[in-house]
Each structure stands twice: as C-alpha cells, then as structure tokens.
Amino acid sequence: MEFEVNRNNCDAVKHATRKRIWDEMERRQLVRYPLPLQGRIPNFNDSRAAAFNLCSTPEYRRAKVIKVHPSLNAAWIRGLSLKHGKTLLVPPLPGNRFLYFRLNRRDLPRDINWSYVASKRGFNQYGTPLSLKDIPRVDLVVVASVACTRAGPRVGKGKGYGEVEYGTVFFIKFRTVSSEYDLQNKYHGRYHRDST
C-alpha cells in the first residue's frame, strides 16, 4: 500500500503506516516479546541474522565507534559490536541526565556474558555515562525503526526518541543504518545503507 505524503497528512500517513506494520507483523507472527507490538519497535524474529548481515558490511568493519538504539531487536548488534572491539554508544532510558552510555570491550571483565552486557540491564550496569562534550566521533549509527522506505527515511514508534538521538550526533560525520524486516522495507532481514 503506497501513500502520497504532503504537509497536511504526514502525521496521519505515519500513524497508518505504523499500525499496518504492527498489525501485519503480529498477524504473521514475525515478532517476539514484548507483545502487543503497538507502540513498540518490533523485536523481529530475524534480528540475529540482521545483526550478522550488518557485521559483514564495509561500513561496519571500518567503524570504530557505533551508536546503537536500546531496543531489544538491536541486542545482537550491541553484543557483536562489543565482541568485535568497537566502542558502543547506547542512549539511556528516558529520564536520565546524560546522553549516552559508552561501552568498550577493554573496560569490561574478560569473562563477560556478551548477551547480558548488550541487554538494557547490562549496559546500565557496565556503561559509562557520557555528556555531550564527551561523545566521541560516531562512525556508524543504527536507528530503531517501525517502517522504512527504500530511499532510507524511517518511522519510529512515534515518541521522537530516534530524532533526538540522531540530532545529538548530527553535527558529527557518521553513517546510518536501520534494522529492517521484510514488511518494514521489503528487504528481509537486511540493512539499508544511507546515502550520506
């Protein structure tokens, strides 16, 4: 289903797109916990495969500092980034007085459980809070999405968190990717590379 978007209907189109994706993903059982999906970033079944796909890209291999959203579907990306020696930036949950947690493999215990440290509880425990002045140059940004176009624009869950995260590092040169499922962008379990 295609929509023609203009200034007068942009919010309505975004809302309809989110609802269609959420409903269809639940109906087809393409997502895991948490459910119901409405109001959430989809924790899609192929998030592990999508993470490994991202790790095979030249943009990922070149990146030293990666900013990854805190949603469940990005846990594999966060864990693999740390395991591969990347510096990881993750936004905290709303209500904190800092902008990002920084995690780095060299600062973690040698016997760390990567899936634990990549979880919300783990990065809250092991992450170092950063203020704006402490944010390093970001090489790659992984953005949470409910839906994406083939050209790259995305729709999140409608709370504005992604825009705040994106805006925080906008002045720093970086590459953006978004985790996608086939219903979200018709590229089953792949990553879209931004043209910037």
Phi and psi in degrees as a GROMACS rama.xvg file:
@    title "Ramachandran Plot"
@    xaxis  label "Phi"
@    yaxis  label "Psi"
@TYPE xy
-105.154  145.796  GLU-2
-121.06  143.845  PHE-3
-93.5685  121.458  GLU-4
-103.549  136.017  VAL-5
-142.743  177.136  ASN-6
-58.5031  -30.731  ARG-7
-77.5121  -24.1324  ASN-8
-122.844  10.853  ASN-9
-57.0104  -49.3141  CYS-10
-63.3575  -40.7682  ASP-11
-65.229  -40.0723  ALA-12
-66.4879  -43.2845  VAL-13
-62.1153  -44.0757  LYS-14
-62.3528  -46.0895  HIS-15
-62.9369  -38.3802  ALA-16
-64.4064  -48.257  THR-17
-56.63  -50.4276  ARG-18
-59.6949  -43.1183  LYS-19
-62.3973  -45.083  ARG-20
-65.3831  -49.335  ILE-21
-57.0682  -48.9393  TRP-22
-61.6757  -45.6803  ASP-23
-68.2647  -40.7868  GLU-24
-65.1504  -40.4995  MET-25
-66.4361  -46.1146  GLU-26
-57.589  -40.9379  ARG-27
-88.3046  2.87858  ARG-28
54.9256  48.6904  GLN-29
-96.8158  3.5292  LEU-30
-130.139  158.08  VAL-31
-112.299  -173.639  ARG-32
-44.4553  142.438  TYR-33
-89.8137  145.245  PRO-34
-127.331  152.908  LEU-35
-67.6313  157.375  PRO-36
-77.324  -28.4692  LEU-37
-49.3519  131.676  GLN-38
82.9058  8.70263  GLY-39
-128.132  158.888  ARG-40
-78.1315  127.451  ILE-41
-61.6115  126.461  PRO-42
-90.0099  78.3772  ASN-43
-74.4723  152.147  PHE-44
-59.5915  -32.1126  ASN-45
-94.9711  24.7221  ASP-46
-64.0887  -33.2823  SER-47
-64.2526  -48.15  ARG-48
-62.494  -39.1647  ALA-49
-63.0295  -38.9117  ALA-50
-64.691  -44.5032  ALA-51
-65.65  -34.9311  PHE-52
-61.7861  -46.7668  ASN-53
-58.3957  -43.0386  LEU-54
-62.8338  -19.2412  CYS-55
-87.1268  -4.97428  SER-56
-82.4743  151.461  THR-57
-64.027  -32.3876  PRO-58
-62.6871  -42.5375  GLU-59
-67.0073  -47.6022  TYR-60
-59.7113  -36.411  ARG-61
-76.0741  -27.2874  ARG-62
-67.9137  136.202  ALA-63
-103.324  -35.549  LYS-64
-119.725  123.374  VAL-65
-123.642  129.226  ILE-66
-99.8273  122.901  LYS-67
-125.858  135.539  VAL-68
-63.5233  158.126  HIS-69
-86.4762  5.24692  PRO-70
-67.3991  157.014  SER-71
-57.855  -36.9547  LEU-72
-67.1957  -10.2105  ASN-73
-102.268  5.7777  ALA-74
-59.0049  -40.6001  ALA-75
-64.0212  -40.5662  TRP-76
-64.1198  -43.8075  ILE-77
-61.9632  -47.0191  ARG-78
-63.2251  -44.8932  GLY-79
-65.9784  -37.5137  LEU-80
-60.0479  -44.2424  SER-81
-66.6601  -44.3092  LEU-82
-60.4251  -33.0928  LYS-83
-86.0801  6.89608  HIS-84
82.5024  15.1658  GLY-85
-79.442  152.492  LYS-86
-84.0102  128.673  THR-87
-111.044  130.198  LEU-88
-111.511  129.876  LEU-89
-133.44  127.419  VAL-90
-65.1407  143.384  PRO-91
-76.3472  171.51  PRO-92
-65.7526  154.322  LEU-93
-55.0198  145.348  PRO-94
105.777  -8.44682  GLY-95
-84.6058  160.092  ASN-96
-101.202  20.9624  ARG-97
-135.928  168.079  PHE-98
-96.1969  -35.7586  LEU-99
-147.377  153.596  TYR-100
-92.4492  139.525  PHE-101
-108.52  132.029  ARG-102
-127.385  140.333  LEU-103
-143.167  137.285  ASN-104
-52.7747  -40.6404  ARG-105
-67.6545  -18.0172  ARG-106
-93.6733  -1.28485  ASP-107
-103.852  153.9  LEU-108
-57.8569  144.856  PRO-109
-60.1808  -34.1433  ARG-110
-96.0731  26.514  ASP-111
-63.0719  144.473  ILE-112
-86.501  111.146  ASN-113
-62.941  -36.1269  TRP-114
-69.2939  -31.4836  SER-115
-70.2013  -49.9291  TYR-116
-64.7144  -24.6447  VAL-117
-81.3815  -10.9427  ALA-118
-80.8222  165.295  SER-119
-58.5226  -42.8353  LYS-120
-63.3989  -40.6774  ARG-121
-67.8696  -47.5717  GLY-122
-72.2497  -23.7042  PHE-123
-68.7565  -34.6789  ASN-124
-77.3799  -43.6391  GLN-125
-102.027  -13.8933  TYR-126
-74.5347  151.07  GLY-127
-100.18  120.212  THR-128
-63.3403  137.025  PRO-129
-119.349  140.983  LEU-130
-92.0429  173.78  SER-131
-55.4653  -43.1096  LEU-132
-69.0193  -17.9465  LYS-133
-94.3055  -4.47298  ASP-134
-71.3207  122.763  ILE-135
-75.1732  169.435  PRO-136
-59.1672  129.976  ARG-137
-98.8221  127.15  VAL-138
-92.5995  -27.7092  ASP-139
-149.927  135.836  LEU-140
-120.966  126.561  VAL-141
-105.137  116.59  VAL-142
-104.833  137.269  VAL-143
-71.8252  141.096  ALA-144
-144.185  146.572  SER-145
-95.0267  -40.183  VAL-146
-147.737  150.768  ALA-147
-137.52  151.716  CYS-148
-91.127  165.197  THR-149
-63.7081  -25.964  ARG-150
-81.879  -10.3966  ALA-151
118.381  -33.1858  GLY-152
-56.5306  144.103  PRO-153
-126.203  162.343  ARG-154
-126.284  126.187  VAL-155
-91.1665  -152.997  GLY-156
-83.9198  -3.0231  LYS-157
99.7166  10.047  GLY-158
-98.7744  -12.193  LYS-159
88.2067  3.08565  GLY-160
-62.1656  -44.679  TYR-161
-60.7994  -39.0276  GLY-162
-66.1993  -38.7534  GLU-163
-65.2197  -46.1339  VAL-164
-61.1113  -45.9876  GLU-165
-61.9627  -45.6141  TYR-166
-63.2253  -33.0907  GLY-167
-62.599  -38.7054  THR-168
-104.485  7.94498  VAL-169
-58.9859  -38.1362  PHE-170
-70.4183  -10.2153  PHE-171
-100.025  137.04  ILE-172
-68.049  130.456  LYS-173
-156.357  170.091  PHE-174
-109.621  146.368  ARG-175
-118.553  135.297  THR-176
-130.684  160.26  VAL-177
-135.346  132.053  SER-178
-69.0285  135.688  SER-179
-136.684  148.733  GLU-180
-113.793  163.473  TYR-181
-56.3159  -37.7609  ASP-182
-70.332  -28.4414  LEU-183
-75.9273  -33.8743  GLN-184
-149.594  8.34737  ASN-185
62.5912  20.3503  LYS-186
-121.137  85.5996  TYR-187
-50.7793  115.048  HIS-188
60.0648  25.8422  GLY-189
-111.323  177.897  ARG-190
-116.877  139.44  TYR-191
-93.7095  131.657  HIS-192
-98.262  125.346  ARG-193
-65.7148  156.372  ASP-194
-89.363  4.00191  SER-195
